[in-house]
Amino acid sequence: MGGRLDLLTAAVDDRLEMPLPPSIAWKLVLVVVLVGGILVSACARAPRRPLPRVELRRLVLAALTLYGVGVFASLTHHALLAGIVYVSGIAACALAAWLSRGIDPEDPPDDGGQDPPNQGPPPDDPDGVPTFDWAAFERQFRAYSRRRREPAGAGR
């Protein structure tokens, strides 16, 4: 009977062990935080005001510099410092990605703070919407549709 009690107490003691060693647990937490930051930068609502492109370039350059420092720290066997610098670079890139979402791709590029070129006369309508000549559009469309066209590839 004494041998059986030893087996039961050994089974009870196994539940006190940690499922993951601390050296792996903090790495998993770091992975979750970094992936979460990247997902937030991709899925979060875009900023209301765009950041000037010059500032975005500086932020990306800073992130690349952090990556370079991380590589140097890795090569000189400073693993903890390299990890901290890599995490900072990833966070800076995620921030730059989120801030870049506030820029409209159709916006003209920054020209160093100069006034934008004149786009033409202002619209005639008091609401700010330019007027459109639908009658002229209809005439031009009918004339286009009446033209005799040769099918594509028929001349070959």
RAVENBEL-V190989 format. One record per backbone hydrogen bond with DSSP energy under -0.5 kcal/mol. CO is the residue of the C=O (numbers start at 1). NH is the residue of the N-H. E is the energy in kcal/mol with one decimal. If there is no record, write none. Layout:
BEGIN
<<CO;NH;E> <CO;NH;E>>
END
This chain:
BEGIN
<<1;5;-1.5> <2;6;-1.2> <3;7;-1.3> <4;8;-1.7> <5;9;-2.2> <6;10;-1.7> <7;11;-1.5> <8;12;-1.5> <9;13;-1.8> <10;14;-1.0> <12;15;-0.9> <13;16;-1.5> <14;17;-1.2> <21;24;-1.4> <21;25;-2.2> <22;26;-1.9> <24;28;-2.1> <25;29;-2.1> <26;30;-2.2> <27;31;-2.3> <28;32;-2.4> <29;33;-2.3> <30;34;-2.6> <31;35;-2.8> <32;36;-2.2> <33;37;-2.4> <34;38;-2.3> <35;39;-2.6> <36;40;-2.5> <37;41;-2.1> <38;42;-1.5> <39;43;-2.6> <40;44;-2.5> <52;55;-0.6> <52;56;-1.8> <53;57;-2.6> <54;58;-1.9> <55;59;-2.1> <56;60;-2.5> <57;61;-2.6> <58;62;-2.3> <59;63;-2.1> <60;64;-2.6> <61;65;-2.2> <62;66;-2.3> <63;67;-2.2> <64;68;-2.2> <65;69;-2.5> <66;70;-2.3> <67;71;-2.3> <68;72;-2.3> <69;73;-2.7> <70;74;-2.3> <71;75;-2.5> <72;76;-1.6> <73;78;-2.9> <74;77;-1.4> <77;79;-0.6> <78;82;-2.5> <79;83;-2.5> <80;84;-2.2> <81;85;-2.5> <82;86;-2.7> <83;87;-2.4> <84;88;-2.0> <85;89;-2.2> <86;90;-2.5> <87;91;-2.4> <88;92;-2.3> <89;93;-2.2> <90;94;-2.4> <91;95;-2.3> <92;96;-2.4> <93;97;-2.5> <94;98;-2.1> <95;99;-2.7> <96;100;-2.1> <97;101;-0.7> <98;47;-0.6> <98;101;-0.9> <99;51;-0.6> <99;102;-1.4> <100;103;-1.5> <104;107;-2.1> <125;128;-1.7> <128;130;-0.5> <129;125;-0.5> <132;134;-1.3> <133;137;-1.8> <134;138;-2.6> <135;139;-2.2> <136;140;-2.5> <137;141;-2.5> <138;142;-2.5> <139;143;-2.2> <140;144;-2.1> <141;145;-2.4> <142;146;-1.6> <143;147;-0.8> <144;147;-0.6> <147;149;-0.6> <151;154;-1.9> <153;156;-0.9>>
END
